Amino acid sequence: MTTDSPLKIQPLEKYHATMTKEEVAEALGVATHNIPPLSRAGLIKPLGHPQKYCVKRYSRDLLAQQLADVNWLDKVVAAIHRHWRNKNARKRARQFQTA
């Protein structure tokens, strides 16, 4: 990406080579609770093979490459919307069953 590009992406130099989900969320400009659905959708992948409850670390360089891709950003936004649409639909279904 050139320096004269109209798209201004937050520089990732302030982060270490590996990033936590909080740092990834800050770089993407989304809430921290949106990172696990993105990981389940395969849009961001933790390094190594962490267990379910381990702290997951993500590659800063890979994230920087992905941030430059508009198609990837579109998939991220769509995955977040899809996650919350499904979650709210399940909530409404439970409320309807109990009523």
C-alpha positions in Angstrom: 0.0 0.0 0.0 1.4 3.4 -1.0 1.6 6.4 1.3 -0.5 8.5 -1.0 -3.4 6.0 -0.7 -6.8 7.6 0.2 -7.5 4.8 2.7 -6.0 5.6 6.0 -5.6 2.4 8.1 -4.5 2.7 11.7 -0.8 1.9 11.9 -0.1 -1.4 13.6 3.5 -0.5 14.5 2.6 0.3 18.1 1.7 -3.4 18.6 4.0 -6.3 19.2 4.5 -9.0 16.6 1.6 -11.0 18.2 -1.6 -9.3 19.3 -4.3 -10.3 21.8 -8.0 -10.2 20.9 -8.3 -6.8 22.6 -5.5 -5.3 20.4 -7.0 -6.9 17.3 -10.4 -5.4 18.2 -8.8 -2.0 18.7 -7.0 -2.2 15.3 -10.3 -3.2 13.6 -12.3 -0.6 15.4 -14.8 -3.2 16.7 -15.8 -4.4 20.2 -13.7 -7.1 21.8 -16.7 -9.5 22.0 -16.9 -9.5 18.2 -13.5 -11.2 17.8 -14.5 -14.8 18.7 -17.2 -14.8 16.0 -14.7 -13.6 13.4 -12.3 -16.4 14.5 -15.1 -19.0 14.2 -15.9 -17.6 10.7 -12.3 -18.2 9.7 -11.6 -14.5 9.0 -8.9 -14.2 11.6 -6.8 -17.2 12.7 -4.9 -17.5 16.0 -1.3 -18.5 15.9 -0.4 -22.0 16.9 -3.1 -24.4 18.1 -4.5 -22.8 21.3 -7.0 -24.7 23.4 -10.5 -23.5 23.9 -9.9 -21.3 27.0 -6.3 -20.2 26.3 -5.4 -16.7 25.4 -5.2 -16.5 21.6 -2.5 -14.5 19.9 -2.8 -13.2 16.3 -0.2 -12.1 13.8 0.3 -8.3 13.4 1.7 -8.7 9.9 -1.0 -10.9 8.7 -3.6 -8.6 10.1 -2.0 -5.6 8.4 -2.2 -7.4 5.0 -5.8 -8.3 5.6 -6.7 -4.7 6.6 -5.5 -3.6 3.2 -8.0 -5.9 1.4 -11.5 -4.3 1.0 -13.1 -7.6 0.2 -11.8 -9.0 3.5 -13.2 -6.0 5.4 -16.5 -6.6 3.7 -16.5 -10.2 4.9 -15.6 -9.1 8.5 -18.6 -6.6 8.6 -20.9 -9.2 7.1 -19.8 -11.9 9.7 -20.4 -9.5 12.6 -23.9 -8.6 11.3 -24.7 -12.3 10.7 -23.5 -13.2 14.2 -25.7 -10.7 15.9 -28.7 -11.3 13.6 -28.5 -15.0 14.5 -28.0 -14.3 18.2 -31.0 -12.0 18.3 -33.2 -14.4 16.4 -32.4 -17.2 18.9 -33.3 -14.8 21.7 -36.6 -13.8 20.1 -37.4 -17.5 19.5 -36.8 -18.3 23.2 -39.0 -15.4 24.3 -41.8 -16.5 21.9 -41.6 -20.1 23.3 -42.0 -19.0 26.9 -44.8 -16.5 26.2 
